[in-house]
Amino acid sequence: DEEEKAALIACQVLYDEDKIERRRNQDGTRTKVYPWIPHPVAGEVLLKSESAFRGINRVGCDILERSGDEKSGYKYVVQPHIKEGLAILVKNVPHDAIRYVDKPYKSAQHELSAFRHTIQFPDDIFPKAWEDLVGEEGHDTRDEL
């Protein structure tokens, strides 16, 4: 069942809006196709790093086509989940720009059986000046940590 899956595919989909192509669908309609552009545009060095794709322009997407091979690198045609009713495709998305990500509130840390306990710190690691802090309601703020 689709709703029970805990992960989804997310793509970094920065694309060039000025270089539009149109693809004719089987039902006679047309879909806009944009070429993918790297982020940051300045260089290949950051392009392949995780920090380059950490969430910048990342949206859920469906992979429609794959081309290339392991040696030259795979490129994909994806359909980003941008707006309801807006059907666009982004071509030449590299393999490194596609990730599996946890759906919101579906990762293991959100399960009812997730391991949680209080983290306690010894008092002697804090400065003496901090030990007499009292909260707004007159209780010791250390109890809230």
Secondary structure, 3 states (H helix, E strand, C coil): CHHHCCEEEEEECCECCCCCEEEECCCCCEEEEEEECCCCCCCHHHHCCHHHHCCCCEEEEEEEEEEEECCCEEEEEEEECCCCCCCEEEEEEEHHHEEEEECCCCCHHHCCCCCCCCCCCCHHHCCHHHCCCECCCCCEHHHHC
